[in-house]
């Protein structure tokens, strides 16, 4: 995970990750493409990511669920560099949402 982000789940309520919430017009087609890109499509023996439905908190405080790609390789926590402030890109955007993370 040196050159790209990977969500690692945590029990610590202060561990928050910010991201963008998008609506897919053709979810089945879109997820087939996204799953393949993220290396977790059908037939992948050891997926690098798993797609999981997790709770998310929107800017207005409402909570809903969103499909999220969670880092899945052994040693994920050990090899992960923590992203300060929860923003991998380092910039704030009005469409950001906060997502608490949970330990599996």
ChimeraX attribute file (.defattr): number of C-alpha atoms within 10 A of each C-alpha:
attribute: neighborCount
match mode: 1-to-1
recipient: residues
	/A:1	12
	/A:2	8
	/A:3	5
	/A:4	7
	/A:5	15
	/A:6	20
	/A:7	19
	/A:8	21
	/A:9	19
	/A:10	15
	/A:11	11
	/A:12	11
	/A:13	10
	/A:14	9
	/A:15	19
	/A:16	20
	/A:17	21
	/A:18	21
	/A:19	20
	/A:20	11
	/A:21	15
	/A:22	9
	/A:23	7
	/A:24	10
	/A:25	8
	/A:26	8
	/A:27	11
	/A:28	10
	/A:29	10
	/A:30	12
	/A:31	16
	/A:32	13
	/A:33	13
	/A:34	16
	/A:35	18
	/A:36	15
	/A:37	10
	/A:38	17
	/A:39	17
	/A:40	20
	/A:41	18
	/A:42	10
	/A:43	9
	/A:44	11
	/A:45	9
	/A:46	11
	/A:47	18
	/A:48	17
	/A:49	20
	/A:50	19
	/A:51	19
	/A:52	12
	/A:53	13
	/A:54	16
	/A:55	17
	/A:56	23
	/A:57	17
	/A:58	18
	/A:59	12
	/A:60	7
	/A:61	10
	/A:62	8
	/A:63	14
	/A:64	11
	/A:65	12
	/A:66	17
	/A:67	15
	/A:68	18
	/A:69	20
	/A:70	19
	/A:71	21
	/A:72	19
	/A:73	15
	/A:74	9
	/A:75	8
	/A:76	16
	/A:77	15
	/A:78	7
	/A:79	11
	/A:80	15
	/A:81	12
	/A:82	14
	/A:83	16
	/A:84	11
	/A:85	11
	/A:86	15
	/A:87	16
	/A:88	15
	/A:89	11
	/A:90	10
	/A:91	6
	/A:92	10
	/A:93	10
	/A:94	7
	/A:95	12
	/A:96	16
	/A:97	20
	/A:98	21
	/A:99	22
	/A:100	19
	/A:101	21
	/A:102	15
	/A:103	8
	/A:104	7
